[in-house]
């Protein structure tokens, strides 16, 4: 049972924290109440337990802290205190042969916005636990406020995003000024990346709320990586089902491919059961070029989907001739593909074979029987026989370089753009 002095102190702390909320104080202000009254260190997880969204300066300066977070093993979890529909747990971890204890509790009852953790504490009584609960409640409100501000900024930037991606830019200086309201510096140069989030076969992204949650986790992880690991200015926003990321590099020569590789690697570690295709557009020298770079990255993602590639980073300049074919009229593309491949497609349909793919692999391997056979997991003699029959069916000379070029273009049109929809 608390005495009068303790009740008075709790009331004072609650009153002070309310004032701090009204004056929009930062997370450090609230954490300092625990530092002072509990003589403990504080950090805060995001609600997914993926990243640290706040840590005391003492913890930040400890170079081994993040290593401890990643490598520690949970030994046990017990209820330390329970009151007012709030449960505080004591976690016991093992790391590098030593045992560590932490107190953790959720921030927010119905909608969790984070997880508060305190370390290096002595034995606590009811008074100290109630201080922890009061601070946790204030932190939950503060983090919820931050989320509302972020959502409002996102809504305010929606029209700006539409104008930029659809190149509705009459006045560049006006767009740059509008970007400042969303804390975007649109006067800088950027490399644009477009992320698609894809579920494994045993999952579905049809559940809109679930997919939104996953996308939120990806967005949070990207913010954390850009701020703490890559250390570059950036712009990030969700558009349709994808995520657009612009990383600032002063020149195209400075674009560091290791940055995007690190991002993909970390996403794969943190977001289970999903994979990420990343399309890179061309380098952006000014805001009016973002639209074109975005369209290029979209072409790349379409190509990766059509070719059933997973978890890859692919750049627009890697598309080769596909960069031209994708922009042509589909009727013209059909005519071209049918002109060169109709006989082979009809043969496949009538004989349940897949020699169109055999031809495509053969051409992509530069006419190498050995390499094509290896890719198709067949014997070179079988590959030679198929190539011979394809020549007979199409009545062509596969040694002619112009014939090879036209056939390869027709194959790519059929396979990656029309997706076999030739109506033959």
C-alpha positions as a Python dict, from the first residue, in 0.01 Angstrom:
ca = {
    (1, 'X'): (0, 0, 0),
    (2, 'X'): (136, 341, -97),
    (3, 'X'): (172, 612, 167),
    (4, 'X'): (58, 973, 129),
    (5, 'X'): (399, 1101, 25),
    (6, 'X'): (428, 841, -249),
    (7, 'X'): (77, 916, -376),
    (8, 'X'): (161, 1286, -381),
    (9, 'X'): (483, 1220, -573),
    (10, 'X'): (298, 1004, -828),
    (11, 'X'): (42, 1279, -878),
    (12, 'X'): (321, 1532, -930),
    (13, 'X'): (497, 1307, -1183),
    (14, 'X'): (169, 1253, -1371),
    (15, 'X'): (103, 1628, -1375),
    (16, 'X'): (453, 1703, -1503),
    (17, 'X'): (428, 1443, -1779),
    (18, 'X'): (93, 1588, -1889),
    (19, 'X'): (260, 1929, -1921),
    (20, 'X'): (540, 1766, -2120),
    (21, 'X'): (285, 1616, -2361),
    (22, 'X'): (114, 1952, -2407),
    (23, 'X'): (447, 2121, -2483),
    (24, 'X'): (539, 1844, -2732),
    (25, 'X'): (850, 1732, -2546),
    (26, 'X'): (1067, 1459, -2695),
    (27, 'X'): (1102, 1094, -2589),
    (28, 'X'): (1415, 1174, -2389),
    (29, 'X'): (1212, 1397, -2154),
    (30, 'X'): (983, 1108, -2061),
    (31, 'X'): (1265, 854, -2035),
    (32, 'X'): (1455, 1088, -1799),
    (33, 'X'): (1179, 1044, -1539),
    (34, 'X'): (1272, 675, -1520),
    (35, 'X'): (1644, 755, -1518),
    (36, 'X'): (1592, 987, -1222),
    (37, 'X'): (1340, 794, -1013),
    (38, 'X'): (1435, 433, -1088),
    (39, 'X'): (1806, 485, -1155),
    (40, 'X'): (1774, 270, -1467),
    (41, 'X'): (1857, 279, -1839),
    (42, 'X'): (1579, 299, -2098),
    (43, 'X'): (1519, 200, -2457),
    (44, 'X'): (1205, 162, -2670),
    (45, 'X'): (1130, -96, -2939),
    (46, 'X'): (894, -37, -3227),
    (47, 'X'): (574, -241, -3198),
    (48, 'X'): (717, -519, -3416),
    (49, 'X'): (1032, -562, -3203),
    (50, 'X'): (1236, -502, -3516),
    (51, 'X'): (1415, -176, -3438),
    (52, 'X'): (1505, 52, -3150),
    (53, 'X'): (1321, 383, -3184),
    (54, 'X'): (1479, 539, -2872),
    (55, 'X'): (1774, 463, -2644),
    (56, 'X'): (1945, 658, -2367),
    (57, 'X'): (2274, 823, -2459),
    (58, 'X'): (2459, 578, -2232),
    (59, 'X'): (2311, 285, -2425),
    (60, 'X'): (2379, 446, -2764),
    (61, 'X'): (2746, 491, -2677),
    (62, 'X'): (2777, 121, -2589),
    (63, 'X'): (2902, -30, -2915),
    (64, 'X'): (2801, -381, -2807),
    (65, 'X'): (2437, -293, -2732),
    (66, 'X'): (2297, -364, -3080),
    (67, 'X'): (2500, -683, -3094),
    (68, 'X'): (2345, -783, -2760),
    (69, 'X'): (1995, -709, -2894),
    (70, 'X'): (2051, -923, -3205),
    (71, 'X'): (2227, -1219, -3045),
    (72, 'X'): (2073, -1260, -2698),
    (73, 'X'): (1867, -1568, -2619),
    (74, 'X'): (1551, -1558, -2406),
    (75, 'X'): (1575, -1790, -2105),
    (76, 'X'): (1250, -1706, -1926),
    (77, 'X'): (972, -1451, -1898),
    (78, 'X'): (781, -1382, -1575),
    (79, 'X'): (518, -1133, -1461),
    (80, 'X'): (691, -878, -1237),
    (81, 'X'): (392, -653, -1161),
    (82, 'X'): (31, -628, -1269),
    (83, 'X'): (-205, -340, -1207),
    (84, 'X'): (-461, -120, -1386),
    (85, 'X'): (-485, -364, -1681),
    (86, 'X'): (-110, -323, -1733),
    (87, 'X'): (131, -614, -1700),
    (88, 'X'): (503, -563, -1657),
    (89, 'X'): (720, -860, -1751),
    (90, 'X'): (1070, -945, -1641),
    (91, 'X'): (1273, -1099, -1924),
    (92, 'X'): (1586, -1300, -1854),
    (93, 'X'): (1834, -1325, -2143),
    (94, 'X'): (2165, -1498, -2197),
    (95, 'X'): (2442, -1342, -2406),
    (96, 'X'): (2809, -1430, -2430),
    (97, 'X'): (2789, -1656, -2125),
    (98, 'X'): (2625, -1397, -1899),
    (99, 'X'): (2267, -1343, -1788),
    (100, 'X'): (2081, -1013, -1819),
    (101, 'X'): (1741, -898, -1691),
    (102, 'X'): (1504, -641, -1833),
    (103, 'X'): (1159, -511, -1750),
    (104, 'X'): (934, -468, -2053),
    (105, 'X'): (577, -353, -2106),
    (106, 'X'): (363, -267, -2405),
    (107, 'X'): (299, 97, -2487),
    (108, 'X'): (-72, 125, -2558),
    (109, 'X'): (-349, -113, -2456),
    (110, 'X'): (-567, -170, -2762),
    (111, 'X'): (-331, -40, -3032),
    (112, 'X'): (29, -110, -2935),
    (113, 'X'): (266, 163, -3055),
    (114, 'X'): (588, 36, -2901),
    (115, 'X'): (754, -158, -2619),
    (116, 'X'): (928, 9, -2326),
    (117, 'X'): (1232, -168, -2178),
    (118, 'X'): (1439, -76, -1871),
    (119, 'X'): (1773, -227, -1779),
    (120, 'X'): (2031, -203, -1499),
    (121, 'X'): (1765, -169, -1230),
    (122, 'X'): (1764, -268, -864),
    (123, 'X'): (1474, -440, -688),
    (124, 'X'): (1159, -234, -740),
    (125, 'X'): (858, -191, -518),
    (126, 'X'): (498, -94, -594),
    (127, 'X'): (586, 274, -596),
    (128, 'X'): (856, 231, -860),
    (129, 'X'): (639, 2, -1071),
    (130, 'X'): (360, 261, -1068),
    (131, 'X'): (606, 527, -1186),
    (132, 'X'): (699, 293, -1471),
    (133, 'X'): (331, 254, -1564),
    (134, 'X'): (267, 630, -1554),
    (135, 'X'): (566, 699, -1777),
    (136, 'X'): (464, 416, -2014),
    (137, 'X'): (117, 566, -2052),
    (138, 'X'): (263, 906, -2137),
    (139, 'X'): (507, 749, -2384),
    (140, 'X'): (218, 565, -2550),
    (141, 'X'): (33, 894, -2597),
    (142, 'X'): (348, 1060, -2730),
    (143, 'X'): (418, 784, -2982),
    (144, 'X'): (53, 787, -3088),
    (145, 'X'): (82, 1163, -3144),
    (146, 'X'): (390, 1102, -3357),
    (147, 'X'): (200, 848, -3565),
    (148, 'X'): (-90, 1090, -3619),
    (149, 'X'): (150, 1362, -3730),
    (150, 'X'): (319, 1118, -3968),
    (151, 'X'): (-16, 1006, -4112),
    (152, 'X'): (-124, 1367, -4155),
    (153, 'X'): (199, 1448, -4335),
    (154, 'X'): (143, 1145, -4560),
    (155, 'X'): (-208, 1263, -4645),
    (156, 'X'): (-84, 1615, -4713),
    (157, 'X'): (184, 1477, -4944),
    (158, 'X'): (-54, 1252, -5142),
    (159, 'X'): (-136, 1519, -5399),
    (160, 'X'): (232, 1614, -5418),
    (161, 'X'): (325, 1248, -5483),
    (162, 'X'): (65, 1223, -5763),
    (163, 'X'): (195, 1543, -5923),
    (164, 'X'): (559, 1428, -5906),
    (165, 'X'): (505, 1071, -6031),
    (166, 'X'): (275, 1186, -6313),
    (167, 'X'): (509, 1476, -6398),
    (168, 'X'): (243, 1742, -6342),
    (169, 'X'): (512, 1999, -6276),
    (170, 'X'): (462, 2346, -6421),
    (171, 'X'): (689, 2525, -6177),
    (172, 'X'): (985, 2335, -6028),
    (173, 'X'): (1039, 2590, -5752),
    (174, 'X'): (676, 2552, -5642),
    (175, 'X'): (710, 2171, -5624),
    (176, 'X'): (1031, 2209, -5421),
    (177, 'X'): (852, 2442, -5179),
    (178, 'X'): (562, 2200, -5144),
    (179, 'X'): (815, 1926, -5074),
    (180, 'X'): (955, 2126, -4783),
    (181, 'X'): (616, 2097, -4609),
    (182, 'X'): (665, 1718, -4612),
    (183, 'X'): (1030, 1758, -4501),
    (184, 'X'): (1151, 1649, -4846),
    (185, 'X'): (1445, 1822, -5012),
    (186, 'X'): (1348, 1797, -5380),
    (187, 'X'): (1638, 2020, -5487),
    (188, 'X'): (1887, 1733, -5443),
    (189, 'X'): (1995, 1455, -5681),
    (190, 'X'): (1866, 1105, -5612),
    (191, 'X'): (1885, 740, -5712),
    (192, 'X'): (1531, 601, -5724),
    (193, 'X'): (1437, 250, -5611),
    (194, 'X'): (1093, 89, -5622),
    (195, 'X'): (1014, -196, -5380),
    (196, 'X'): (747, -459, -5436),
    (197, 'X'): (646, -671, -5136),
    (198, 'X'): (559, -1030, -5221),
    (199, 'X'): (440, -1316, -5004),
    (200, 'X'): (563, -1674, -5015),
    (201, 'X'): (328, -1927, -5174),
    (202, 'X'): (170, -2026, -4843),
    (203, 'X'): (73, -1664, -4765),
    (204, 'X'): (-159, -1412, -4924),
    (205, 'X'): (-136, -1035, -4954),
    (206, 'X'): (-509, -1011, -5027),
    (207, 'X'): (-579, -925, -4662),
    (208, 'X'): (-558, -546, -4690),
    (209, 'X'): (-497, -483, -4320),
    (210, 'X'): (-228, -752, -4293),
    (211, 'X'): (-51, -621, -4601),
    (212, 'X'): (-70, -267, -4460),
    (213, 'X'): (97, -390, -4140),
    (214, 'X'): (377, -555, -4338),
    (215, 'X'): (426, -243, -4547),
    (216, 'X'): (446, -36, -4227),
    (217, 'X'): (716, -268, -4095),
    (218, 'X'): (914, -233, -4418),
    (219, 'X'): (879, 147, -4408),
    (220, 'X'): (1000, 159, -4047),
    (221, 'X'): (1296, -64, -4126),
    (222, 'X'): (1392, 151, -4425),
    (223, 'X'): (1381, 467, -4212),
    (224, 'X'): (1600, 301, -3950),
    (225, 'X'): (1857, 177, -4203),
    (226, 'X'): (1882, 510, -4383),
    (227, 'X'): (1921, 703, -4059),
    (228, 'X'): (2152, 471, -3868),
    (229, 'X'): (2346, 265, -4124),
    (230, 'X'): (2358, 434, -4464),
    (231, 'X'): (2357, 789, -4325),
    (232, 'X'): (2230, 967, -4636),
    (233, 'X'): (1947, 1205, -4701),
    (234, 'X'): (1647, 1028, -4847),
    (235, 'X'): (1279, 1045, -4937),
    (236, 'X'): (1046, 752, -4883),
    (237, 'X'): (674, 705, -4941),
    (238, 'X'): (420, 435, -5022),
    (239, 'X'): (243, 445, -5358),
    (240, 'X'): (-22, 191, -5456),
    (241, 'X'): (113, -142, -5326),
    (242, 'X'): (480, -46, -5364),
    (243, 'X'): (731, 170, -5178),
    (244, 'X'): (933, 444, -5346),
    (245, 'X'): (1277, 523, -5204),
    (246, 'X'): (1504, 804, -5324),
    (247, 'X'): (1859, 807, -5183),
    (248, 'X'): (2067, 1121, -5222),
    (249, 'X'): (2400, 1085, -5403),
    (250, 'X'): (2570, 1402, -5523),
    (251, 'X'): (2667, 1246, -5857),
    (252, 'X'): (2574, 930, -6046),
    (253, 'X'): (2929, 804, -5999),
    (254, 'X'): (2878, 815, -5621),
    (255, 'X'): (2581, 576, -5626),
    (256, 'X'): (2685, 293, -5393),
    (257, 'X'): (2527, -39, -5487),
    (258, 'X'): (2630, -178, -5149),
    (259, 'X'): (2367, 47, -4988),
    (260, 'X'): (2072, -114, -5163),
    (261, 'X'): (2225, -460, -5115),
    (262, 'X'): (2244, -393, -4741),
    (263, 'X'): (1881, -280, -4739),
    (264, 'X'): (1762, -597, -4915),
    (265, 'X'): (1969, -817, -4684),
    (266, 'X'): (1829, -650, -4371),
    (267, 'X'): (1470, -668, -4497),
    (268, 'X'): (1513, -1040, -4561),
    (269, 'X'): (1639, -1086, -4204),
    (270, 'X'): (1361, -888, -4037),
    (271, 'X'): (1051, -957, -4249),
    (272, 'X'): (982, -1330, -4248),
    (273, 'X'): (784, -1514, -4517),
    (274, 'X'): (806, -1225, -4765),
    (275, 'X'): (1049, -1143, -5044),
    (276, 'X'): (1131, -813, -5207),
    (277, 'X'): (1197, -726, -5568),
    (278, 'X'): (1369, -392, -5614),
    (279, 'X'): (1363, -201, -5941),
    (280, 'X'): (1608, 83, -5994),
    (281, 'X'): (1529, 367, -6233),
    (282, 'X'): (1787, 598, -6386),
    (283, 'X'): (1968, 863, -6181),
    (284, 'X'): (1763, 1175, -6107),
    (285, 'X'): (1928, 1515, -6153),
    (286, 'X'): (1616, 1723, -6087),
    (287, 'X'): (1262, 1679, -5959),
    (288, 'X'): (1108, 1669, -6308),
    (289, 'X'): (1303, 1347, -6382),
    (290, 'X'): (1153, 1152, -6090),
    (291, 'X'): (845, 1058, -6295),
    (292, 'X'): (1047, 898, -6575),
    (293, 'X'): (1274, 715, -6330),
    (294, 'X'): (967, 584, -6147),
    (295, 'X'): (815, 453, -6472),
    (296, 'X'): (1144, 283, -6554),
    (297, 'X'): (1153, 115, -6213),
    (298, 'X'): (791, 4, -6269),
    (299, 'X'): (893, -155, -6601),
    (300, 'X'): (1166, -341, -6413),
    (301, 'X'): (923, -479, -6154),
    (302, 'X'): (684, -588, -6431),
    (303, 'X'): (973, -767, -6600),
    (304, 'X'): (1075, -942, -6277),
    (305, 'X'): (718, -1056, -6220),
    (306, 'X'): (685, -1185, -6577),
    (307, 'X'): (1013, -1375, -6550),
    (308, 'X'): (918, -1511, -6205),
    (309, 'X'): (1232, -1379, -6042),
    (310, 'X'): (1233, -1341, -5666),
    (311, 'X'): (1426, -1136, -5417),
    (312, 'X'): (1644, -954, -5668),
    (313, 'X'): (1767, -603, -5738),
    (314, 'X'): (1743, -517, -6106),
    (315, 'X'): (1828, -193, -6283),
    (316, 'X'): (1656, -35, -6579),
    (317, 'X'): (1972, -34, -6787),
    (318, 'X'): (1990, -414, -6746),
    (319, 'X'): (1669, -458, -6947),
    (320, 'X'): (1854, -409, -7275),
    (321, 'X'): (1621, -432, -7575),
    (322, 'X'): (1324, -473, -7339),
    (323, 'X'): (1353, -100, -7263),
    (324, 'X'): (1238, -35, -7620),
    (325, 'X'): (991, -320, -7664),
    (326, 'X'): (791, -239, -7353),
    (327, 'X'): (691, 99, -7492),
    (328, 'X'): (566, -19, -7832),
    (329, 'X'): (205, -79, -7936),
    (330, 'X'): (93, -428, -7824),
    (331, 'X'): (-76, -505, -8158),
    (332, 'X'): (248, -439, -8343),
    (333, 'X'): (436, -654, -8095),
    (334, 'X'): (188, -942, -8151),
    (335, 'X'): (230, -920, -8528),
    (336, 'X'): (607, -928, -8493),
    (337, 'X'): (607, -1224, -8253),
    (338, 'X'): (359, -1424, -8461),
    (339, 'X'): (559, -1361, -8778),
    (340, 'X'): (867, -1529, -8629),
    (341, 'X'): (731, -1779, -8376),
    (342, 'X'): (381, -1890, -8484),
    (343, 'X'): (495, -2226, -8624),
    (344, 'X'): (692, -2315, -8313),
    (345, 'X'): (410, -2211, -8078),
    (346, 'X'): (161, -2421, -8281),
    (347, 'X'): (401, -2717, -8262),
    (348, 'X'): (427, -2682, -7881),
    (349, 'X'): (49, -2663, -7848),
    (350, 'X'): (-3, -2968, -8065),
    (351, 'X'): (270, -3183, -7913),
    (352, 'X'): (273, -3071, -7547),
    (353, 'X'): (635, -2959, -7580),
    (354, 'X'): (810, -2646, -7454),
    (355, 'X'): (1049, -2583, -7738),
    (356, 'X'): (974, -2210, -7742),
    (357, 'X'): (1154, -2190, -7408),
    (358, 'X'): (1427, -2412, -7545),
    (359, 'X'): (1479, -2163, -7829),
    (360, 'X'): (1475, -1868, -7587),
    (361, 'X'): (1739, -2020, -7360),
    (362, 'X'): (1953, -2116, -7659),
    (363, 'X'): (1942, -1759, -7792),
    (364, 'X'): (2002, -1603, -7449),
    (365, 'X'): (2310, -1824, -7413),
    (366, 'X'): (2450, -1692, -7741),
    (367, 'X'): (2393, -2017, -7931),
    (368, 'X'): (2591, -2231, -7685),
    (369, 'X'): (2456, -2588, -7679),
    (370, 'X'): (2649, -2669, -7360),
    (371, 'X'): (2532, -2363, -7162),
    (372, 'X'): (2172, -2395, -7280),
    (373, 'X'): (2162, -2764, -7190),
    (374, 'X'): (2299, -2685, -6844),
    (375, 'X'): (2029, -2423, -6785),
    (376, 'X'): (1754, -2660, -6898),
    (377, 'X'): (1897, -2958, -6705),
    (378, 'X'): (1912, -3177, -7016),
    (379, 'X'): (2190, -3364, -7197),
    (380, 'X'): (2377, -3165, -7468),
    (381, 'X'): (2278, -3430, -7724),
    (382, 'X'): (1911, -3370, -7637),
    (383, 'X'): (1970, -2997, -7675),
    (384, 'X'): (2132, -3046, -8015),
    (385, 'X'): (1837, -3254, -8132),
    (386, 'X'): (1588, -2989, -8019),
    (387, 'X'): (1778, -2709, -8193),
    (388, 'X'): (1787, -2916, -8512),
    (389, 'X'): (1410, -2974, -8498),
    (390, 'X'): (1342, -2605, -8420),
    (391, 'X'): (1538, -2508, -8732),
    (392, 'X'): (1325, -2748, -8937),
    (393, 'X'): (996, -2628, -8787),
    (394, 'X'): (1075, -2258, -8836),
    (395, 'X'): (1264, -2316, -9163),
    (396, 'X'): (1544, -2082, -9061),
    (397, 'X'): (1922, -2059, -9042),
    (398, 'X'): (2011, -2013, -8675),
    (399, 'X'): (2366, -1919, -8767),
    (400, 'X'): (2241, -1594, -8923),
    (401, 'X'): (2297, -1317, -8664),
    (402, 'X'): (2005, -1106, -8791),
    (403, 'X'): (1774, -1409, -8761),
    (404, 'X'): (1901, -1467, -8406),
    (405, 'X'): (1835, -1103, -8314),
    (406, 'X'): (1481, -1106, -8452),
    (407, 'X'): (1399, -1440, -8289),
    (408, 'X'): (1534, -1325, -7953),
    (409, 'X'): (1325, -1006, -7971),
    (410, 'X'): (1016, -1207, -8068),
    (411, 'X'): (1077, -1451, -7782),
    (412, 'X'): (1112, -1171, -7526),
    (413, 'X'): (793, -1008, -7654),
    (414, 'X'): (605, -1335, -7628),
    (415, 'X'): (742, -1442, -7291),
    (416, 'X'): (784, -1122, -7095),
    (417, 'X'): (541, -869, -7244),
    (418, 'X'): (249, -1059, -7397),
    (419, 'X'): (303, -1353, -7158),
    (420, 'X'): (223, -1611, -7429),
    (421, 'X'): (-111, -1441, -7513),
    (422, 'X'): (-74, -1453, -7893),
    (423, 'X'): (-416, -1602, -7981),
    (424, 'X'): (-271, -1855, -8223),
}
